[in-house]
Amino acid sequence: MTRHLIKLFWVFGIIYNIEGSRPVPDIGLPRIVHHPSDVVVRVGSPATLSCRAEGNPEPTIQWLRNGQPLDTDKMDAQSQPIVLPEGSLFFFSVSLGRKSQSHEAVYACVARNSAGVATSRNASLHIAEPFFCGS
């Protein structure tokens, strides 16, 4: 009886292992599927730099400003851009100012997951100043 019980567990153990070992989905390097494009906007207008990436696991998006990680902590709350759920960078109101405070810069998005990193092409955000005709 004991011998049959052990064989039965052994058979079920093999069946369980075969059924339990499902193929692991392929791990996929991040890939930028929508690169940001250059944008020209007026001071005070909203702006969006688009970025979308694919990968497995789903990559997270970080933005670079002039080659450095975008540090929104240095910006006041009203001028902080936000990263939208799909990865785009949205500015409520672009501003000109000191070089470190101005939104005018070269941006790139970086997609990162456990399989690797992908960086988009650069995109420039240019801010057009109001033009007043003299009398």
C-alpha positions in Angstrom: 0.0 0.0 0.0 2.8 2.4 0.9 4.6 1.6 -2.3 1.6 2.4 -4.4 0.9 5.6 -2.5 4.5 6.8 -3.1 4.2 6.0 -6.9 0.9 7.9 -6.9 2.5 11.0 -5.4 5.4 10.6 -7.8 3.1 10.5 -10.8 1.1 13.5 -9.5 4.3 15.3 -8.7 5.4 15.0 -12.3 2.1 16.0 -13.7 1.9 18.9 -11.4 5.4 20.1 -12.4 4.6 19.7 -16.1 1.4 21.6 -15.8 2.8 24.1 -13.3 5.8 25.1 -15.4 4.2 27.3 -17.9 6.3 29.2 -20.4 7.6 32.5 -19.1 6.6 35.4 -21.4 9.5 36.7 -23.3 11.3 39.5 -21.6 11.4 42.4 -24.0 13.8 45.3 -24.2 12.1 48.6 -24.1 11.4 50.1 -27.5 10.4 53.7 -28.2 7.3 53.5 -30.5 6.5 57.2 -30.5 9.4 59.7 -30.4 9.0 63.3 -29.3 9.0 66.0 -31.9 10.2 69.6 -31.9 7.6 72.0 -30.6 7.2 75.8 -30.8 4.7 77.4 -28.4 3.9 80.9 -27.1 4.8 81.9 -23.6 2.1 80.8 -21.2 0.6 78.2 -23.6 0.4 74.5 -22.8 2.7 72.1 -24.5 3.1 68.3 -24.9 6.1 66.3 -25.8 4.9 62.9 -26.8 6.6 59.6 -25.9 5.4 56.0 -25.9 7.3 52.9 -25.3 6.7 49.1 -25.3 8.5 46.3 -23.5 7.9 43.4 -21.2 7.7 44.2 -18.3 6.1 47.5 -19.2 8.8 50.2 -19.1 8.7 53.3 -17.0 9.3 56.7 -18.6 11.8 59.3 -17.4 12.6 62.5 -19.2 15.9 64.2 -19.8 16.3 68.0 -20.1 19.5 69.1 -21.8 20.9 65.6 -21.3 20.2 65.5 -17.5 17.3 63.9 -15.6 14.4 66.3 -15.4 14.3 67.5 -11.8 10.8 68.9 -11.3 11.6 69.6 -7.6 13.6 72.7 -8.7 10.5 74.1 -10.4 7.6 75.9 -8.7 4.4 73.9 -8.6 2.6 75.9 -11.3 5.4 75.5 -13.9 6.1 71.8 -13.2 5.6 69.6 -16.2 4.0 66.2 -15.5 4.6 62.8 -17.0 1.2 61.5 -18.3 0.3 57.8 -17.9 1.4 56.9 -21.5 4.7 58.7 -21.0 4.2 62.1 -22.6 5.5 65.2 -20.9 2.8 67.9 -20.4 3.4 71.6 -19.5 0.4 73.5 -18.3 2.0 76.8 -19.1 5.5 77.1 -20.6 7.7 79.9 -19.3 10.9 81.7 -20.2 13.2 82.8 -17.5 16.6 82.1 -16.2 18.2 79.2 -18.1 17.6 76.7 -15.2 13.9 77.9 -14.8 13.0 78.2 -18.5 11.1 75.3 -20.2 13.0 76.0 -23.4 15.4 73.1 -23.7 16.2 69.9 -25.5 14.3 66.9 -24.2 14.4 63.1 -24.6 12.5 60.3 -23.0 14.1 57.2 -21.5 12.2 54.0 -21.3 13.5 51.5 -18.7 12.5 48.0 -17.5 14.4 45.0 -16.0 15.5 44.0 -19.5 17.2 47.3 -20.4 16.9 50.9 -21.5 15.9 52.8 -24.6 16.3 56.5 -25.3 14.3 58.5 -27.8 15.5 61.0 -30.3 16.0 64.6 -29.0 13.2 67.1 -29.3 13.5 70.8 -28.7 10.9 72.9 -27.0 11.1 76.5 -28.3 9.2 79.3 -26.8 8.1 82.2 -29.0 8.1 85.5 -27.2 5.2 87.9 -28.0 6.1 90.3 -30.7 4.8 93.9 -30.4 4.9 96.3 -33.4 6.1 99.7 -32.5 4.2 102.8 -33.5 
